[in-house]
Amino acid sequence: MCSSCEMAKEYMKLKKINFEEKNVSSNLEAQIEINKLGFDTTPVILIGKKVIDGFDPPKIDEAINSLNT
């Protein structure tokens, strides 16, 4: 797992955010899914209808907050 993926995973655990992890290294469908979104690197984080490319805590927080409003 890449370091950014690991940091994203730990951040969401710390914030008590439920998430589904998909490993593109071992899951071809997950790889196809991120490719369809226009990405070829990870992490790609989907929160509601927002797509976040890379580990970006402020964007993760913003996306979570937008779900709660």
ABEGO torsion letter per residue (X at the ends): XBAAAAAAAAAAAAAGBBBBBBBAAABAAAAAAAAAAGBABOBBBBBEABBBBEBBAAAAAAAAAAAAX
